[in-house]
Amino acid sequence: KICNAEGKTFHTLIHVGIGGSDLGPRSIYEALQAYAKPNRTVRFISNVDPDDSARVLEETDLNRSLVLVVSKSGTTLETLANETIVRTALQAAGLNPAGHCISVTGKSSPMDNPARYLQSFYMYDYIGGRYSSTSMVGAVMLGFGIGYENLLSFLRGANSMDNTSADKNIRNNIPLLLALLGVWNHNFLGMHTVAVLPYSQALHRFPAHLQQCDMESNGKAVQRNGEAVHIASGPVVWGEPGTNGQHAFYQLLHQGTEDVAVEFIGFRQSQRGRDLDIQGSSSQQKLLANLLAQSMALAVGKEDDNPNKRFSGNRVNSVLLAKQLTPETMGALLSLYEAKIVFQGFCWNINSFDQEGVQLGKKLATELLAAMAKNSDKSSLAHAFLGAAKIRS
């Protein structure tokens, strides 16, 4: 049992991480807040923007807060910067940071340090951050936020879909079917963007997680054998919850010149069960009716003598429909998309488990920071960029 210096339990967890250490776990917690433990809350700090950490720290009782720092390498620049800010705030509040911080990291990393952390939890070094939500990266936070039993339900759902993805009967293998449909849309029909549109406000951060998981995995121009790919690889992935998106970008989906493959996600029942019949139908029924109506409109379209009111139809979309968004359903949904992404990587013969494209920017940012600190060659490219941006070291 982890307590503060006064022997009191923590009621807030501050999750500090970025990328795969934030997007997946955060989207899952947001999706399952209806199952949150009473008197417990989870806050997230990810961006190195100091306003992100300041907002969370200003609104949090640090005395009853546990800080979870997540970094596989233990050296992630943004995470270490934010951890320092949080530790400084704890000290300023008269608290011992070592008594409030725990870590999820790789074994023997710099963050595997009992002098600085109450407890360290480990993740395997071969797990990429974007696939780590079912590891300790997600489990520690979810165990605190939604409780052990709900965490187990979430993992059971993921495990069930993992088993489905191993089914050799393609008709039963939903992730493989979804992957092949995506390849067909992308490589044969020329649809290079995918909109993931969950008709559930609880899933409002899920498209952002899928964006990272898909684009960081399959946004590659080189095959596993080192040769250039000869067909389009990973698509652009984006999305927002319905019905909000209907009042934002659906105009383009229906009548734009860009064809977008649309993936709808919906549920027959609401999570919280607090609904009213208004004008003959409940809000959940209105939500579901809108989802199905949009799918039908994209597929069928509408003829009209006025070209501005004409809908071509024949616009590709799919509908994933489940009974209710529960921890088990969320686990299955996460696993479904992870397997889909990996299957598509197999089809394109690319390595879906590295992310070299992320590394160059990190290296250049380090050089720019050195230039700002006046520790680099004045004739360097970094200094030239700082001068062009009117940022003087």
NUDO-198942 format. One record per residue (C-alpha): y, x, z; residue in three letters. Coordinates in steps of 0.1 Angstrom, whole numbers, plus 5000, padded with zeros to 4 digits. Layout:
% residues N
YXZALA
...
This chain:
% residues 393
500050005000LYS
503350154989ILE
506350075011CYS
509850205016ASN
510950425045ALA
511350125068GLU
507750005061GLY
508949715040LYS
507449625007THR
509349664975PHE
510549344958HIS
512049504926THR
510449754902LEU
512849954880ILE
510850054849HIS
512350374833VAL
510950464799GLY
511750444762ILE
509950374729GLY
506350294735GLY
506950334773SER
509350044771ASP
509049814741LEU
505449704746GLY
505449664784PRO
508849494784ARG
507849244757SER
504749154776ILE
506449114809TYR
509148904793GLU
506448694777ALA
504648644810LEU
507548584834GLN
506248234840ALA
503348404858TYR
505548644879ALA
504648704915LYS
507048514940PRO
509948724952ASN
509249004927ARG
511149114897THR
511049394872VAL
514149554856ARG
514149794827PHE
516150104819ILE
515450254784SER
518550364765ASN
520250684773VAL
523550494771ASP
524850524806PRO
525950154806ASP
522350054804ASP
521350224837SER
524750134853ALA
524149764847ARG
520749764863VAL
521749974893LEU
524749764900GLU
522649444902GLU
519749584922THR
519049634960ASP
517949994959LEU
516549994994ASN
513849754983ARG
513349894948SER
510450104935LEU
511250314905VAL
508450364879LEU
509150654855VAL
507050654824VAL
506650954800SER
503351094787LYS
504751444782SER
506951434812GLY
509751584791THR
511251284772THR
515051354771LEU
516250994775GLU
513850914803THR
514551224823LEU
518351164820ALA
517950804832ASN
515650924860GLU
518251164872THR
520850884872ILE
518550664893VAL
517750944917ARG
521451014921THR
522050644929ALA
519250644955LEU
520750954972GLN
524150794972ALA
522650494989ALA
521350725016GLY
517750695004LEU
515150964997ASN
514250944959PRO
510851084965ALA
510050784987GLY
511050544959HIS
509650694927CYS
506250674911ILE
505250794877SER
502950724848VAL
502351044828THR
499751284814GLY
497751484839LYS
499351814847SER
502651714831SER
505951804848PRO
505951454862MET
502551494879ASP
504351624910ASN
503551494945PRO
506751644959ALA
508851414937ARG
506751104934TYR
504950874959LEU
502150834934GLN
501250944898SER
499150734875PHE
497650894844TYR
497250804808MET
495050984783TYR
496751234761ASP
495351084729TYR
496950744734ILE
500150694715GLY
502950524734GLY
503050224710ARG
499450164717TYR
499650214755SER
500549874769SER
496949814780THR
496850154797SER
498550254830MET
501850244810VAL
501749864811GLY
499249804839ALA
501249954868VAL
504349744859MET
502349424851LEU
500249454883GLY
503549464903PHE
505249194882GLY
502548934875ILE
499849034900GLY
496349184897TYR
494548874886GLU
496948794858ASN
496749164847LEU
492949134845LEU
493348814824SER
495649004801PHE
493249284797LEU
490349044791ARG
492248884763GLY
492949224747ALA
489249324751ASN
488049004735SER
490249064704MET
489149424703ASP
485549304700ASN
486549064673THR
488149344653SER
484749524653ALA
482949224638ASP
481549324604LYS
481748964592ASN
485148964576ILE
485448584579ARG
485348614617ASN
487548934619ASN
491048784623ILE
492849124626PRO
491149244594LEU
491948924575LEU
495648954586LEU
495749314576ALA
494249244541LEU
496648954536LEU
499449194545GLY
498249454520VAL
497949184493TRP
501549064500ASN
502949424501HIS
501049604474ASN
500249334449PHE
503049074454LEU
505749334461GLY
506849194494MET
508149494513HIS
509449314545THR
507649114571VAL
509348864594ALA
507448784626VAL
508848464639LEU
507448344673PRO
508247984682TYR
508348074718SER
511448204736GLN
509148404760ALA
508148614730LEU
511748704721HIS
511049084725ARG
507649084708PHE
508949134673PRO
510849444685ALA
507549584699HIS
505749504666LEU
508549674647GLN
507949994665GLN
504149964665CYS
503949894628ASP
506850104614MET
506150414635GLU
502450394627SER
502450324590ASN
505950434578GLY
504350744562LYS
504650894527ALA
501751144532VAL
498051064532GLN
495551204558ARG
494551464533ASN
498151594530GLY
498751444495GLU
501551204488ALA
500750824490VAL
500650664456HIS
501350304467ILE
503850154491ALA
502750204527SER
504150034558GLY
506549744554PRO
509849684572VAL
509149454602VAL
511649234620TRP
511948894635GLY
513548664661GLU
512248354679PRO
512448004664GLY
514247774663THR
517148014669ASN
516348214637GLY
516647894616GLN
520347894623HIS
520748264614ALA
518648404586PHE
516248134573TYR
518648064544GLN
517548394529LEU
513948324535LEU
514147994516HIS
516648074488GLN
517348444488GLY
516448684460THR
514348894484GLU
510748774490ASP
509848804526VAL
506248764540ALA
506648534570VAL
504248524600GLU
504848234623PHE
503448224659ILE
503247904679GLY
501747724708PHE
500747364713ARG
501747364750GLN
504747514768SER
504147774795GLN
505947614824ARG
505247254817GLY
508847144824ARG
509646924795ASP
511146584787LEU
510646314761ASP
513946284743ILE
514346044715GLN
510645984713GLY
509346344714SER
509146634739SER
511046954733SER
507647134728GLN
506846884701GLN
510246944685LYS
509647314686LEU
506147284670LEU
507347034644ALA
510047284633ASN
507547564630LEU
505247354608LEU
508247214588ALA
509447564580GLN
506047674569SER
505647374546MET
509147414532ALA
508547784523LEU
505247694507ALA
506047374488VAL
509847394483GLY
511847104468LYS
513047014433GLU
516646894429ASP
519046854400ASP
521647044421ASN
520547414419PRO
522247484453ASN
519747234468LYS
516747354449ARG
513947534468PHE
511447734447SER
508647724473GLY
505547934468ASN
506948174495ARG
504248344514VAL
503748264551ASN
501048234577SER
500748044609VAL
499048174641LEU
498647884665LEU
497247894700ALA
496947644728LYS
499347814753GLN
500948144760LEU
498848274789THR
498148634801PRO
494848614782GLU
496448484751THR
499148754752MET
496449024755GLY
494648884725ALA
497848854705LEU
498849214713LEU
495349344703SER
495349144671LEU
498449304658TYR
497449654670GLU
494149624651ALA
495949474620LYS
498249784619ILE
495350034622VAL
493349854595PHE
496349874571GLN
496650244579GLY
492950284568PHE
493750094535CYS
496650324528TRP
494650634539ASN
497450744563ILE
497350854599ASN
498650564620SER
498650764652PHE
501351034647ASP
505151004643GLN
506551324629GLU
509551134616GLY
510751094652VAL
510651464660GLN
513351594636LEU
516051384651GLY
515051494686LYS
515351864675LYS
518751814659LEU
520051624690ALA
519051914711THR
520952154688GLU
524051924689LEU
523951914727LEU
523852294727ALA
526852294704ALA
528752054727MET
528052294755ALA
529352584734LYS
526052764736ASN
525352784698SER
526652964667ASP
530052834657LYS
529052844621SER
525952624627SER
525252294610LEU
525552134644ALA
529152254648HIS
529952134613ALA
528751784622PHE
530651774654LEU
533851874636GLY
533351604609ALA
532851344636ALA
535951474655LYS
533751554685ILE
535051884699ARG
532852104721SER
